[in-house]
């Protein structure tokens, strides 16, 4: 997840979203930016495809924009929040924190950055889905306990839904990760999408309700 930071503007289907579509932005790091993968295999693109199938027949449309930046931290996501989440966005999937953990960032710093992101999005009337991350074991149990608690704590504090671990079903599975052992393959992305999809469908429902 610590990789050369190359900003990716919100692009793809979301940029051309029709007015009636629920516009979702994925605010994240290399895990969602699609590091090491073609654009069509990145998480936002795969999620877009899955949502189209899941919502077919319901008269609901949703677009997914990629606002992932490889190497980004929670503080970096906070600093670029306004231009990464443009006007007209109705829902945001927040996937940040992996690089904070890899760098041993003070959990208090990560917590403050994520709290600010969530508070600012909610102030704009944007529905939020927070994705959790787990600290690597090499920093010890105390660090892990402080870091891992950030996500459920913030979900309760700000009353937003939590997907407990973004890499659930993929982490530590060599067959679903690239050679670096950290970034999912296209098949790994598909596993993530399948597991998180029910919560994203609920996110779309909440975003539509707020617009009425």
C-alpha positions as CSV (number, residue, x, y, z in Angstrom):
1,X,0.0,0.0,0.0
2,X,3.0,2.3,0.3
3,X,3.5,3.1,-3.3
4,X,4.3,6.1,-5.5
5,X,1.5,8.6,-5.0
6,X,-0.1,9.4,-8.3
7,X,-3.3,11.4,-7.9
8,X,-6.3,9.9,-9.7
9,X,-9.1,12.3,-10.5
10,X,-12.6,11.0,-10.2
11,X,-13.1,9.4,-13.5
12,X,-14.9,6.7,-15.4
13,X,-18.6,6.1,-15.2
14,X,-19.1,8.6,-12.4
15,X,-17.8,11.5,-14.5
16,X,-20.6,11.0,-17.0
17,X,-23.3,10.1,-14.5
18,X,-26.8,10.8,-15.5
19,X,-28.7,13.2,-13.1
20,X,-30.9,10.4,-11.8
21,X,-28.0,8.2,-10.8
22,X,-26.7,8.0,-7.3
23,X,-23.1,9.3,-7.5
24,X,-20.7,7.3,-5.3
25,X,-17.1,8.2,-4.8
26,X,-14.5,5.8,-3.4
27,X,-12.0,7.8,-1.3
28,X,-9.1,5.6,-0.7
29,X,-5.5,4.5,-1.3
30,X,-3.8,2.0,-3.6
31,X,-6.2,-0.8,-2.5
32,X,-9.1,1.1,-4.3
33,X,-7.0,3.0,-6.8
34,X,-6.2,-0.2,-8.5
35,X,-2.4,-0.4,-8.0
36,X,-0.8,-3.0,-10.3
37,X,-4.1,-3.6,-12.2
38,X,-5.7,-2.3,-15.4
39,X,-8.3,0.4,-14.8
40,X,-11.2,-2.0,-15.5
41,X,-10.0,-4.3,-12.7
42,X,-9.8,-1.6,-10.0
43,X,-12.3,-1.8,-7.1
44,X,-14.5,1.1,-8.3
45,X,-14.9,-0.3,-11.8
46,X,-15.7,-3.8,-10.5
47,X,-18.1,-2.4,-8.0
48,X,-19.8,-0.3,-10.7
49,X,-20.4,-3.5,-12.7
50,X,-21.7,-5.4,-9.7
51,X,-24.0,-2.6,-8.7
52,X,-25.5,-2.4,-12.3
53,X,-26.4,-6.1,-12.0
54,X,-27.7,-5.9,-8.5
55,X,-29.9,-2.8,-9.2
56,X,-31.1,-4.0,-12.6
57,X,-34.9,-4.1,-12.6
58,X,-35.2,-1.8,-9.6
59,X,-35.2,1.4,-11.5
60,X,-32.2,2.6,-9.7
61,X,-28.9,3.7,-11.2
62,X,-25.6,4.3,-9.5
63,X,-22.2,5.4,-10.7
64,X,-18.9,4.8,-8.9
65,X,-16.0,7.3,-9.2
66,X,-12.4,6.4,-8.4
67,X,-10.8,8.9,-6.0
68,X,-8.0,6.5,-4.8
69,X,-4.4,7.6,-4.6
70,X,-1.6,5.1,-4.2
71,X,0.4,5.7,-1.0
72,X,-2.2,8.0,0.5
73,X,-2.8,8.2,4.3
74,X,-5.8,9.3,6.2
75,X,-4.3,12.7,6.6
76,X,-3.7,12.9,2.8
77,X,-7.3,11.9,2.1
78,X,-8.5,14.7,4.5
79,X,-6.3,17.3,2.7
80,X,-7.7,16.5,-0.7
81,X,-11.3,15.8,0.4
82,X,-12.9,18.8,-1.2
83,X,-11.6,18.2,-4.7
84,X,-11.7,14.4,-4.5
85,X,-15.4,14.5,-3.6
86,X,-17.0,17.0,-6.0
87,X,-20.4,18.7,-5.7
88,X,-23.2,16.3,-6.7
89,X,-21.7,13.3,-4.8
90,X,-24.4,11.6,-2.8
91,X,-22.4,8.8,-1.2
92,X,-18.7,8.1,-0.3
93,X,-17.0,4.9,0.6
94,X,-14.0,5.8,2.8
95,X,-11.1,3.3,2.6
96,X,-8.1,4.8,4.2
97,X,-5.7,3.9,7.0
98,X,-3.7,1.0,5.6
99,X,-0.7,3.2,4.9
100,X,-1.0,4.8,8.3
101,X,-0.7,1.4,9.9
102,X,2.2,0.3,7.6
103,X,4.1,3.5,8.6
104,X,3.4,3.2,12.3
105,X,1.5,6.5,12.4
106,X,0.2,7.5,15.8
107,X,-3.4,6.1,15.9
108,X,-4.5,9.4,17.4
109,X,-3.5,11.1,14.1
110,X,-5.3,8.6,12.0
111,X,-8.4,8.9,14.2
112,X,-8.5,12.7,14.0
113,X,-8.1,12.6,10.2
114,X,-10.8,10.1,9.6
115,X,-13.1,11.8,12.1
116,X,-12.7,15.1,10.2
117,X,-13.4,13.3,6.8
118,X,-16.6,11.8,8.1
119,X,-17.8,14.9,9.8
120,X,-17.2,17.0,6.7
121,X,-19.0,14.6,4.5
122,X,-22.0,14.3,6.8
123,X,-22.1,18.1,7.0
124,X,-22.5,18.1,3.2
125,X,-25.4,15.7,3.4
126,X,-23.4,12.8,1.9
127,X,-24.0,9.2,3.0
128,X,-20.9,7.5,4.2
129,X,-19.7,3.9,4.4
130,X,-16.6,3.5,6.5
131,X,-14.2,0.6,5.7
132,X,-12.1,-0.7,8.5
133,X,-8.4,-1.8,8.4
134,X,-6.3,-3.9,10.7
135,X,-2.8,-3.1,11.9
136,X,0.0,-5.4,11.0
137,X,1.3,-7.5,13.9
138,X,4.9,-6.2,13.8
139,X,4.0,-3.0,15.8
140,X,2.8,-5.0,18.8
141,X,-0.5,-5.7,20.5
142,X,-0.8,-2.2,22.1
143,X,-0.5,-0.4,18.8
144,X,-2.9,-2.9,17.1
145,X,-5.5,-2.4,19.8
146,X,-5.4,1.4,19.5
147,X,-5.4,1.3,15.7
148,X,-8.0,-1.3,15.2
149,X,-10.4,0.4,17.6
150,X,-10.5,3.6,15.5
151,X,-13.0,2.3,12.9
152,X,-15.7,0.8,15.1
153,X,-15.4,3.8,17.5
154,X,-15.9,6.3,14.7
155,X,-18.7,4.4,13.2
156,X,-20.6,4.5,16.5
157,X,-19.6,8.2,17.2
158,X,-20.8,9.4,13.8
159,X,-23.6,6.9,13.3
160,X,-22.2,5.6,10.0
161,X,-22.2,1.9,8.8
162,X,-18.9,0.0,9.0
163,X,-17.5,-2.7,6.8
164,X,-15.2,-4.1,9.4
165,X,-12.2,-5.1,7.3
166,X,-11.8,-4.0,3.7
167,X,-9.5,-7.0,2.8
168,X,-11.8,-9.6,4.4
169,X,-11.4,-12.9,2.6
170,X,-8.3,-11.6,0.7
171,X,-5.6,-10.7,3.2
172,X,-2.9,-13.4,3.5
173,X,-4.3,-15.4,0.7
174,X,-1.4,-15.7,-1.8
175,X,-3.8,-16.7,-4.6
176,X,-5.7,-13.5,-4.3
177,X,-2.8,-11.1,-3.9
178,X,-0.1,-9.7,-6.2
179,X,3.5,-10.6,-5.7
180,X,4.0,-7.9,-3.0
181,X,1.5,-9.7,-0.8
182,X,-0.5,-6.5,-0.1
183,X,-2.4,-5.6,-3.1
184,X,-5.3,-7.8,-4.4
185,X,-5.3,-9.3,-7.9
186,X,-8.3,-8.8,-10.1
187,X,-9.7,-12.0,-8.6
188,X,-9.1,-10.6,-5.1
189,X,-10.9,-7.4,-6.0
190,X,-13.9,-9.5,-7.1
191,X,-13.9,-11.2,-3.7
192,X,-13.9,-7.8,-1.9
193,X,-16.7,-6.5,-4.2
194,X,-18.9,-9.6,-3.6
195,X,-18.5,-9.3,0.2
196,X,-19.1,-5.5,0.4
197,X,-21.8,-5.3,-2.2
198,X,-24.8,-5.7,0.2
199,X,-23.6,-2.8,2.3
200,X,-23.1,-0.7,-0.8
201,X,-26.6,-1.4,-1.9
202,X,-27.8,-0.2,1.5
203,X,-25.6,2.9,1.0
204,X,-27.4,3.6,-2.3
205,X,-30.8,3.3,-0.6
206,X,-29.7,5.8,2.2
207,X,-28.4,8.2,-0.4
208,X,-31.6,8.1,-2.4
209,X,-33.7,8.7,0.8
210,X,-31.6,11.8,1.7
211,X,-32.3,13.3,-1.7
212,X,-36.1,13.1,-1.4
